[in-house]
Amino acid sequence: MERRKNRRIVMVMREVSLDRGVGGKRTIVSIAMAENSINAETLIRRYVSNGTSIMSDESSAYTRLSQWYDHESVEHAKEFVREDGVNENQAESYFSRLRRYEYGIGHRITPKYLMDLANEIAWREDTRKLSEKERFDDIFRKIFKNGLSRWWRGYHQGHHRHTEILMA
């Protein structure tokens, strides 16, 4: 049980482009203590309009979404993609990139900075098809739009964020 106290769930939503071959175009992430219906519904209701088509896996956390959305799920024990095209491959693509970071570069990700890392990986997924110049322009546009970070300003002088960022 001691091992589970630091367990966090990265929840991801990816908006898929209607243009064929483009894939995911916007990624939203959140960190929760558990993948349950309360956390899933809170996140989805915050960012997704009623009537939107949602695809997920068969987790019981998503069963009530049909009340507000056109919800379809794929049963991973049987298939990765249903014959009618329902899949959650965009979320899997995100998690693949996150796992590659953890095993290849990060080795240890603490809960305190998990949201920062999850957002960086989301940005990498969203900009994966852009040129280096376009990515550079995108990140600088975002930096200057948002101004100074209250969490990272003064980091090297010992001013660290005291808590992690969890789903409210």
C-alpha positions in Angstrom: 0.0 0.0 0.0 2.9 2.3 0.7 3.9 2.1 -3.0 0.4 3.3 -4.1 0.5 6.6 -2.1 2.5 8.3 -4.9 0.4 6.8 -7.7 -1.1 9.4 -10.0 -3.2 9.0 -13.1 -2.6 11.1 -16.2 -5.9 11.7 -17.9 -5.7 12.9 -21.5 -8.2 14.2 -24.0 -7.2 14.7 -27.6 -9.2 16.6 -30.2 -9.0 14.9 -33.5 -8.8 16.9 -36.8 -11.5 16.1 -39.3 -8.9 16.3 -42.0 -7.7 12.8 -43.0 -4.2 12.0 -41.9 -3.8 14.9 -39.5 -4.7 13.0 -36.3 -4.8 14.8 -33.0 -4.6 18.6 -33.1 -5.1 19.6 -29.4 -4.3 17.8 -26.2 -5.6 18.5 -22.7 -4.1 16.7 -19.7 -5.0 16.5 -16.1 -3.5 14.6 -13.1 -5.8 12.7 -10.7 -5.4 10.3 -7.9 -7.7 7.8 -9.5 -9.4 7.1 -12.9 -13.0 7.1 -11.8 -16.3 8.5 -13.1 -16.1 11.6 -10.9 -12.7 12.7 -12.2 -13.5 11.7 -15.8 -16.8 13.5 -15.9 -15.3 16.6 -14.2 -12.5 16.9 -16.8 -14.7 16.2 -19.8 -17.6 18.4 -18.7 -15.0 21.3 -18.2 -13.6 21.1 -21.7 -16.1 19.3 -24.0 -19.4 20.6 -25.4 -22.5 18.5 -25.0 -23.3 16.4 -28.1 -19.6 16.0 -29.0 -18.4 12.6 -30.2 -16.1 10.9 -27.6 -14.2 7.7 -28.0 -12.7 5.9 -25.0 -11.7 2.5 -23.7 -14.1 0.3 -21.9 -13.2 1.6 -18.4 -16.2 2.0 -16.1 -15.1 5.6 -15.5 -16.6 6.6 -18.8 -19.9 4.7 -18.8 -22.1 7.7 -17.8 -20.8 9.9 -20.6 -23.6 8.8 -22.9 -25.9 11.1 -21.0 -24.3 14.2 -22.5 -22.2 13.0 -25.4 -22.2 10.7 -28.4 -19.9 8.2 -26.6 -18.4 5.1 -28.1 -15.9 2.8 -26.6 -13.5 0.1 -27.8 -12.9 -3.0 -25.8 -9.1 -3.5 -25.7 -9.3 -7.1 -24.6 -10.8 -7.8 -28.0 -9.5 -5.2 -30.4 -7.6 -1.9 -30.8 -10.0 -0.5 -33.4 -13.6 -1.4 -33.9 -14.8 -2.2 -37.5 -16.7 1.1 -37.6 -13.4 3.0 -36.8 -14.0 3.7 -33.1 -10.6 3.8 -31.3 -8.6 5.7 -28.8 -5.4 5.7 -30.7 -4.8 9.4 -30.2 -4.7 8.9 -26.4 -2.4 5.9 -26.8 0.0 7.9 -29.0 0.2 10.5 -26.1 0.9 7.8 -23.5 3.5 6.2 -25.7 5.4 9.4 -25.9 5.1 9.9 -22.1 6.4 6.4 -21.4 9.3 6.9 -23.8 10.2 10.0 -21.9 10.0 8.3 -18.6 12.1 5.2 -19.6 14.5 7.1 -21.8 15.1 10.5 -20.3 13.2 11.0 -17.0 13.7 7.7 -15.2 11.9 9.2 -12.2 8.9 11.5 -12.4 7.8 13.0 -9.1 4.1 14.0 -8.5 5.2 17.6 -7.8 6.3 18.1 -11.5 4.1 15.6 -13.2 1.6 18.2 -14.6 4.5 20.2 -16.0 5.8 17.2 -17.8 2.4 16.0 -18.9 1.8 19.4 -20.5 5.2 19.4 -22.2 4.5 16.0 -23.7 1.0 17.3 -24.8 2.7 20.2 -26.6 5.2 17.8 -28.3 2.3 15.7 -29.5 0.4 18.8 -30.8 3.4 20.2 -32.7 4.9 16.9 -33.9 4.2 17.7 -37.5 5.5 21.2 -37.5 8.9 22.3 -38.6 11.5 23.4 -36.1 10.9 27.1 -37.0 7.1 26.7 -36.5 7.7 25.0 -33.2 10.1 27.7 -32.1 7.6 30.4 -33.1 4.8 28.6 -31.3 6.6 28.2 -28.0 7.8 31.8 -28.0 4.3 33.1 -28.9 3.0 31.1 -25.9 5.8 32.3 -23.6 5.3 36.0 -24.4 1.5 35.7 -24.3 1.5 34.2 -20.7 4.3 36.3 -19.2 6.4 35.3 -16.2 5.7 31.9 -14.6 4.7 32.1 -10.9 6.0 28.5 -10.5 9.3 28.6 -12.4 10.4 32.2 -11.7 13.3 32.1 -9.3 13.6 28.3 -9.4 17.4 28.3 -9.5 17.4 30.6 -6.4 15.5 28.0 -4.4 11.9 29.3 -5.0 10.2 26.0 -5.7 6.5 25.2 -5.9 5.5 23.5 -2.7 2.7 21.3 -4.0 1.7 19.3 -7.0 -1.0 20.3 -9.4 -4.0 17.9 -9.2 -7.4 18.1 -10.8 -9.5 20.4 -8.7 
